[in-house]
């Protein structure tokens, strides 16, 4: 017998006849309705119908979630708030406090191209030409390489101790024209961002304020006093009015008691 034919022979013992008195009970196999071997395979049309039903269920759930989200957004926009927390519109916030709920609602552009956004409204008299103001500020640029900030009077900025506020007479040409424009209409305590174009910014690299620190001044010179630059970017001022001193005959001081 060859090894090839031996591979098809039953193992030893399986060819012996069992004793008649100990014949094993053989239970006939019955086909089950759920047996994978006997259940008919679903047709292509059935599979497509099942997939379409599942897709309909997911679409319905997605539609319900989108409807709920749209209703929530609509209630926020209408000022209803979420969870009972009312969100006042900008006009209400301006009338009841110093915080502007939506800064974009205050965005405007002056005739010379200075873009202004109010973040806090402050109180006291409005700043106008001829007033002496003291401001805290942070200077930045739309083209700074290492972050947009360049200089600041704030204590702790860039590790410094901070500096006294900048004091100048509005409209007297003591600062760059765009900063003169930026503070007009502010009140003591108010905060505003001004994006000033080159035409009323550091024209020809001249104007105040100039950063007093060496490193900050070098960055400022590279951006605004560098004749080899292809263009001069906008300058950004974040301004907070500290005090307002009205000229003689113009009323009392504002802010923290005047000067």
Buried (B, 14 or more C-beta within 10 A) or exposed (E): EEEEEEEEEEEEEEEEEEEEEEEEEEEEEEEEEEEEEEEEEEEEEEEEEEEEEEEEEEEEEEEEEEEEEEEEEEEEEEEEEEEEEEBBEBEEBBEEEBEBBEBEBBEEEBEEBBBBBBBBBBEBBBBBEEBBBBBBBBBBBEBBEEEEBBBBBBEEBEEBEEBEBBBBBBBEEBBBBBBBBBBBBBBBBBBBBBBBBBEBBBBEBEBEBBBEBEEBBEBBBBBBBEEEEEEBBBBBBBBBBBBBBBEEEEEEBBBEEBE
